[in-house]
Amino acid sequence: MPFYQNALGKTFYITKGKGNKKRLPLIGLHGGPGGTHLSLYSLTWLAPKRKVVLFDQIGSGNSDAITTKEMKINTFVQNLEGLLNHLNIENFHLLGSSWGTTLALEYYLRKKGKGVASLTFQSPMFSTRKWELDANRLIKKMPVKTQKVIKYCQEVGATDSKVYKEAVKAYYAKHVYRLKARPDWAPPRILNYHGDKVYQHMWGPSEFCATGTLKKYDRTKDLKKLSVPTLFIVGQHDEATPETARHFAAKIKESEVAVIKGASHSVFTEKPKEAQAKLNQFLERIEN
């Protein structure tokens, strides 16, 4: 398996296809924090047209574990920059999914857009407050019993209880991953114990309960600083709601929003062809 080494350890990555001057590489940033590249694996289908780079961010998946002290945004920004340098990639399209949109935004802002030809934000998380407001609205559409379990368990700190986990599972089945099973084309899952630690430390016990270091995260005001073509992709039933995506997009001069019918948060796994069609149109329009 290919890795690149830095001071924090080894980072696992895969590359598919070959780039050229006209078709720039696409760099995919998975969600979490603490997820794996498998959530974006279908992007490798774009390889006949361009180089696609996916990786397990340091601290998760096949990459080395990191200490709690290293579980911070700057670690992941430097991890991405190190990979780009290792692969000698200077100009590229940057796509983030969920937490990956946070990382893509941070990379762009902290590196002043260095090398970024376009941004694609799939199911964005730019404000924890807005994320939780969306979640609360979606939870209110669930059965009253489920609502009460979520509210009570979070109030008393019983987020490791069986009933809370069952309520979380019901929410995820509607708004995070709607498929009954993994698609035939999807590779086997990766054991990701240390990635779970990153998730717990930086985010919290569930998608709709932020207790970690990202609890007060908000970069909404900085979206106006983006000056490259920007595409938002969200699922119709996404926990990162279409309404919020449109709210963010309105703050960026050159942006557009694509809503994928029938999909939730795992857009590129649930509806890969539909999502990729929107992405392809966007990238080719820029390059042509």
C-alpha positions as CSV (number, residue, x, y, z in Angstrom):
1,M,0.0,0.0,0.0
2,P,1.3,3.5,-0.8
3,F,2.2,5.8,2.1
4,Y,3.9,9.0,2.6
5,Q,5.8,9.7,5.8
6,N,6.1,12.9,7.9
7,A,6.8,13.8,11.5
8,L,3.4,12.5,12.7
9,G,3.7,9.1,11.0
10,K,2.5,7.4,7.8
11,T,-0.4,8.6,5.7
12,F,-2.1,6.1,3.4
13,Y,-3.2,7.2,-0.1
14,I,-4.4,5.9,-3.4
15,T,-4.2,7.5,-6.9
16,K,-6.1,6.5,-10.0
17,G,-5.7,7.8,-13.5
18,K,-3.3,10.3,-15.0
19,G,-3.5,14.0,-15.0
20,N,-2.7,16.4,-17.8
21,K,-2.5,20.2,-18.2
22,K,-6.1,20.4,-19.2
23,R,-7.6,18.0,-16.8
24,L,-6.3,18.8,-13.3
25,P,-6.2,16.2,-10.5
26,L,-9.1,15.9,-8.1
27,I,-8.2,15.6,-4.4
28,G,-10.9,14.1,-2.2
29,L,-11.1,14.8,1.5
30,H,-13.3,12.3,3.5
31,G,-15.5,13.1,6.4
32,G,-15.4,12.5,10.1
33,P,-13.1,13.8,11.5
34,G,-11.7,10.3,11.7
35,G,-13.4,8.7,8.7
36,T,-11.7,7.0,5.7
37,H,-11.3,7.4,2.0
38,L,-13.9,4.7,1.3
39,S,-16.8,7.2,1.6
40,L,-15.5,8.8,-1.6
41,Y,-14.2,5.6,-3.3
42,S,-16.7,6.0,-6.2
43,L,-14.7,9.2,-7.3
44,T,-12.1,6.8,-8.7
45,W,-14.6,6.2,-11.5
46,L,-13.5,9.6,-12.8
47,A,-9.9,8.3,-13.4
48,P,-10.3,7.8,-17.2
49,K,-10.5,11.6,-17.5
50,R,-8.3,12.8,-14.7
51,K,-6.0,11.8,-11.8
52,V,-8.0,11.2,-8.6
53,V,-6.3,11.2,-5.2
54,L,-7.9,9.8,-2.1
55,F,-6.3,9.3,1.3
56,D,-7.0,8.4,4.9
57,Q,-6.3,11.5,6.9
58,I,-3.6,11.0,9.6
59,G,-5.2,9.5,12.6
60,S,-7.7,7.3,10.8
61,G,-8.1,4.3,8.6
62,N,-4.9,2.8,7.2
63,S,-2.9,5.9,8.4
64,D,-1.1,6.0,11.7
65,A,-2.8,7.0,14.9
66,I,-2.1,10.5,16.4
67,T,-2.1,11.8,20.0
68,T,-5.0,13.9,21.4
69,K,-2.7,16.9,21.3
70,E,-2.3,16.5,17.5
71,M,-6.1,16.2,16.9
72,K,-6.6,19.8,15.6
73,I,-7.4,21.5,12.3
74,N,-3.8,22.6,11.6
75,T,-2.6,19.0,11.8
76,F,-4.9,18.0,8.9
77,V,-4.2,21.1,6.9
78,Q,-0.5,20.3,7.1
79,N,-1.2,16.6,6.3
80,L,-3.0,17.6,3.1
81,E,-0.2,20.0,2.1
82,G,2.4,17.3,2.8
83,L,0.6,14.8,0.6
84,L,0.4,17.3,-2.3
85,N,4.1,18.0,-2.0
86,H,4.9,14.3,-1.9
87,L,2.9,13.8,-5.1
88,N,4.3,16.9,-6.7
89,I,0.8,18.3,-7.3
90,E,0.8,22.1,-7.7
91,N,-2.7,22.8,-9.2
92,F,-5.8,20.8,-8.5
93,H,-9.5,20.7,-7.8
94,L,-10.3,20.2,-4.1
95,L,-13.4,18.2,-3.0
96,G,-14.4,17.8,0.6
97,S,-17.2,15.6,2.1
98,S,-18.8,16.6,5.4
99,W,-15.9,17.3,7.8
100,G,-13.8,17.2,4.6
101,T,-15.5,20.5,3.6
102,T,-14.3,22.0,6.8
103,L,-10.8,20.9,6.0
104,A,-11.0,22.1,2.4
105,L,-12.2,25.5,3.5
106,E,-9.5,25.7,6.2
107,Y,-6.8,24.7,3.6
108,Y,-8.0,27.3,1.2
109,L,-8.1,30.1,3.8
110,R,-4.9,29.3,5.6
111,K,-2.9,28.7,2.4
112,K,-4.6,31.6,0.6
113,G,-6.0,29.4,-2.1
114,K,-2.6,28.0,-3.1
115,G,-3.0,25.7,-6.1
116,V,-6.8,25.4,-5.7
117,A,-8.6,25.7,-9.1
118,S,-12.1,24.9,-7.7
119,L,-13.8,23.8,-4.6
120,T,-16.6,21.2,-4.2
121,F,-18.3,21.1,-0.9
122,Q,-20.4,17.9,-0.5
123,S,-22.7,18.2,2.5
124,P,-20.9,21.2,4.1
125,M,-20.1,21.8,7.8
126,F,-19.0,25.4,8.2
127,S,-20.9,26.2,11.4
128,T,-21.5,23.8,14.2
129,R,-24.5,25.9,15.4
130,K,-26.2,25.7,12.1
131,W,-25.4,22.0,11.9
132,E,-27.1,21.3,15.2
133,L,-30.1,23.6,14.3
134,D,-30.6,21.5,11.2
135,A,-30.3,18.3,13.2
136,N,-32.8,19.5,15.8
137,R,-35.3,20.3,13.0
138,L,-34.8,16.8,11.5
139,I,-35.1,15.1,14.9
140,K,-38.5,16.8,15.5
141,K,-39.8,14.9,12.5
142,M,-39.0,11.6,14.1
143,P,-41.3,9.6,16.4
144,V,-41.9,11.3,19.8
145,K,-40.3,8.4,21.7
146,T,-37.1,8.8,19.7
147,Q,-37.0,12.5,20.3
148,K,-37.4,12.0,24.0
149,V,-34.6,9.4,24.2
150,I,-32.2,11.7,22.3
151,K,-33.0,14.7,24.4
152,Y,-32.9,12.9,27.8
153,C,-29.7,10.9,27.1
154,Q,-27.9,14.0,25.9
155,E,-29.0,16.0,29.0
156,V,-27.8,13.4,31.5
157,G,-24.7,12.3,29.5
158,A,-26.0,8.8,28.7
159,T,-24.9,8.9,25.1
160,D,-23.2,5.5,25.5
161,S,-26.6,3.8,26.4
162,K,-28.3,1.2,24.3
163,V,-31.4,3.3,23.8
164,Y,-29.4,6.3,22.6
165,K,-27.5,4.3,20.2
166,E,-30.7,2.8,18.8
167,A,-32.1,6.4,18.4
168,V,-28.9,7.4,16.6
169,K,-29.2,4.4,14.3
170,A,-32.8,5.5,13.4
171,Y,-31.6,9.0,12.6
172,Y,-28.7,7.8,10.5
173,A,-30.9,5.5,8.5
174,K,-32.9,8.6,7.4
175,H,-30.3,11.3,7.0
176,V,-26.8,9.8,6.9
177,Y,-26.8,6.4,5.1
178,R,-30.1,5.3,3.5
179,L,-28.9,2.1,1.8
180,K,-29.8,-1.2,3.4
181,A,-26.3,-2.7,2.5
182,R,-23.0,-1.6,1.0
183,P,-23.1,-1.6,-2.8
184,D,-21.5,-4.4,-4.7
185,W,-18.8,-2.1,-6.1
186,A,-17.7,-0.8,-2.6
187,P,-14.5,-2.2,-1.1
188,P,-14.7,-3.9,2.3
189,R,-14.8,-1.5,5.3
190,I,-11.5,-0.6,7.1
191,L,-11.0,-1.2,10.9
192,N,-10.9,2.3,12.2
193,Y,-10.5,2.3,16.0
194,H,-8.2,5.2,16.2
195,G,-10.3,7.2,13.8
196,D,-13.2,6.8,16.3
197,K,-11.0,8.5,18.9
198,V,-10.5,11.5,16.6
199,Y,-14.2,11.7,16.0
200,Q,-15.0,11.6,19.7
201,H,-12.4,14.2,20.6
202,M,-13.1,16.7,17.8
203,W,-16.8,16.2,17.3
204,G,-18.7,14.1,19.9
205,P,-20.8,11.0,20.5
206,S,-23.1,11.4,17.5
207,E,-23.7,13.4,14.3
208,F,-26.2,15.7,16.1
209,C,-24.4,16.2,19.4
210,A,-21.2,18.2,19.2
211,T,-19.2,18.2,22.5
212,G,-15.6,18.2,21.1
213,T,-13.2,20.8,20.0
214,L,-15.3,21.8,17.0
215,K,-18.3,22.6,19.3
216,K,-18.0,26.4,18.6
217,Y,-16.6,26.2,15.0
218,D,-18.0,28.8,12.6
219,R,-16.4,30.1,9.4
220,T,-19.6,31.4,7.8
221,K,-18.3,35.0,7.7
222,D,-15.1,33.9,5.8
223,L,-17.0,32.3,2.9
224,K,-16.9,35.6,1.1
225,K,-13.2,35.2,0.8
226,L,-13.5,32.3,-1.6
227,S,-12.7,33.5,-5.2
228,V,-12.7,30.2,-7.2
229,P,-15.6,28.4,-8.8
230,T,-17.5,26.5,-6.0
231,L,-20.0,23.7,-6.2
232,F,-22.2,22.5,-3.4
233,I,-23.5,19.0,-3.6
234,V,-26.1,17.8,-1.0
235,G,-28.6,15.0,-0.7
236,Q,-32.3,15.6,-0.7
237,H,-32.5,14.0,2.8
238,D,-29.1,15.1,3.9
239,E,-28.4,16.0,7.6
240,A,-26.4,18.9,5.9
241,T,-29.7,20.3,4.5
242,P,-30.1,21.8,1.1
243,E,-31.5,24.9,2.7
244,T,-28.2,25.4,4.6
245,A,-26.1,24.7,1.6
246,R,-28.0,27.4,-0.3
247,H,-27.4,29.8,2.6
248,F,-23.7,29.2,2.4
249,A,-23.6,29.3,-1.4
250,A,-25.2,32.8,-1.3
251,K,-22.1,34.1,0.4
252,I,-19.8,33.0,-2.4
253,K,-19.7,35.0,-5.7
254,E,-19.1,32.1,-8.1
255,S,-21.1,29.2,-6.6
256,E,-23.9,26.8,-7.4
257,V,-25.9,24.1,-5.6
258,A,-26.8,20.6,-6.8
259,V,-29.4,18.6,-4.8
260,I,-29.3,14.9,-5.4
261,K,-32.7,13.4,-5.2
262,G,-33.2,10.3,-3.0
263,A,-29.8,10.7,-1.3
264,S,-28.9,11.6,2.2
265,H,-25.4,12.4,3.6
266,S,-23.5,9.6,1.9
267,V,-24.1,11.1,-1.5
268,F,-21.2,9.5,-3.4
269,T,-22.0,6.0,-2.1
270,E,-25.8,6.2,-2.4
271,K,-26.1,8.0,-5.7
272,P,-22.6,8.0,-7.2
273,K,-23.6,8.4,-10.9
274,E,-26.0,11.3,-10.3
275,A,-23.5,13.1,-8.0
276,Q,-20.6,12.5,-10.4
277,A,-22.6,13.8,-13.3
278,K,-23.0,17.2,-11.5
279,L,-19.3,17.2,-10.5
280,N,-18.2,16.3,-14.0
281,Q,-20.2,19.1,-15.6
282,F,-18.8,21.6,-13.1
283,L,-15.2,20.6,-13.6
284,E,-15.3,20.4,-17.3
285,R,-17.1,23.7,-17.6
286,I,-14.2,25.3,-15.7
287,E,-11.5,23.6,-17.7
288,N,-13.1,24.2,-21.1
